[in-house]
Amino acid sequence: MFLLTARRKYIRQILILIVVLTIIVGAVYYFFIPHRYFVMFPIIPAFFLLYGFFNISMFSLAFRMGEGKMVPMFLLNKIIKLFASIFIVILYCLIVRHEIISFIMAFMAYYIPFLIVETAYFVKIEIILKRKKRIK
């Protein structure tokens, strides 16, 4: 039951974050720097949404394997996310070669808030699990 509730809250949280960030970043591009908008912008929220689903799937797997596996899995997820992000940015730079700085800035506008929210969420989960362990 705990795992199902945690998954629902996490998915809701990332969906809200994606919508809010897309509105903010889209508004900045539309109102302040419309000449910097790039057509491939929707790739960024899609990447973070797909990675969010991957992240919570890995969390579920680690939870089932045992609570001791959660912190290493969290760190592994952060490393995978870092390398996947670098790969996406390099791929964009090599293939598209248009508005590279705008792409990187928009990507970072998503990456940093997601990093903060994911870390805060999983720290909160760890605290809840440690409290439950102490009670038992």
C-alpha angles and dihedrals in degrees: 000000000000092000094050092049092047091051093050093049092047094049091047090048095051092045091053091046092051092050093047094046093046091052092048097044091041091051091050091052094043099046106027110024109016091153089063096055113119128203094231092063094112089064090073099059089040091054093051092046093051092045090050090057090047090048095053091045090055089047090053091050092050091047091054091047091054139284092266090066096056100082095047089047090050091052091046089052091052091051092047090049092050093051093042089051092049089048092051093048093047091045090052091048093050099042107032103026091185125117093351095166091050091050093050093047092049090046091052090047086063100034099056098048090045091051091051095045095045092048093048091047095051093043087054090050091050091051091050092049092049091051091051090049092052092049092054 
